[in-house]
Amino acid sequence: MSTVPRFGVLNAPKDWRTVDFISDLHLMPEEPATHAAWQRYMASTPADAVFILGDLFEAWIGDDAALPGSFEGDCAEVLRQAAARLPVYLMHGNRDFLVGEPFLAAHGVQFLADPTVLAWAGARYLLTHGDLLCTQDVAYQRSRQQVRSPDWQRAVLARPLAERQVMAQQMRAQSVAAQAGGVVYADIDAPLAREWLMAARAHTLIHGHIHRPGDHALGHDDAGLPLQQVVLSDWHIADQDHRAQVLRLSSDHQLERINLGPM
C-alpha cells in the first residue's frame, strides 16, 4: 500500500504578493494573551492570504460550542472578520479536527485538506499539519486513526454539549501539564517527507505540529534539486514565555519569519 496520500491542490491567484502561514496556536480561555495577539494579527496582517495549518484551537468539541459570548464564539467572530477582508484557509490539526466544513464556510473561511499543494508563482509548496509524517509515534498514529473515523466523531458529537465542555477542560489541563513537563513531539519521517514532496512535484514542505521552528534540508529529488522542510512555530504567550511567529512567503519565493513582539 502506498504511503503517499492524495494531495489537494490550490492554485493561487496571480495577484498575490505575500501569504502568511501560522499553526499550533492552541487557543484556549486560559491563555488570553495568546488569543489577543492572534486577534490583533488577524485584523492587521498585510498578507494577501492567511493559511492556518492546524491546531488553531487547543480543543474544539463541536461547532455548537461557538455560542454568542463564548470563547469559541469570539474566535469564530475573529475568523469571520478576517475572512471578510482576505482569504483565510484552515487545515485540521490533531486538536481541532472536529471543526466542521459547513461551520467554516458560514464564517467565510476556506477548508484546506491535509495535505495540500499550493501552486503559486511557478512553484509548488506542500502544506500539511505534520502529524501524519510522525510515523515513529505509533501510539499517536493508532489514536489518530480512531478519532478521525466518522463513527467515533458522530458518537462524540452526539453527547450533550455540557459533557463535551468537561472533556475540553480535561484536555486543556492535560496539555498544560504536558507542557510543564517539557513534552517533546516526535520528529517527522524524513524519507517519507521526501517521498511526499517528489510525488507532489514540490520542493518545499511547510508544516507545524512538532513545535520546533526551523529550516532543514531533506536531500534532493531525482533531478538533483534540493528539498526543504520548513517547520512553523507554536504560539504561547504567558508570563515571561513569548512565542508568536508568522512565516511569510513572497511571490519571489523568499521566506521570512516574523516574530510578533510583546503587545
Buried (B, 14 or more C-beta within 10 A) or exposed (E): EEEBBEBBEBEBEEEBEBBBBBBBBBBBBBBEBBBEBBBBBBEEBEBBBBBBBBBBBBBBBBBEBBEEEEBBEBBBBBBBBBBEEBBBBBBBBBBBBBBBEEBBEEBBBBBBBBBBBBBBBEBBBBBBBBBBBBBEBEEBBEEBEEEEEEEEBEEBBEEEEEEBBEEBBEBBEEBBEEBEEEEEBBBBBBEBBBBBBBBBEBBBBBBBBBBBBEEBEBEEBEEEEEBBBBBBBBBBBBEEEBBBBBBBBBBEEEBEBBEBEEE
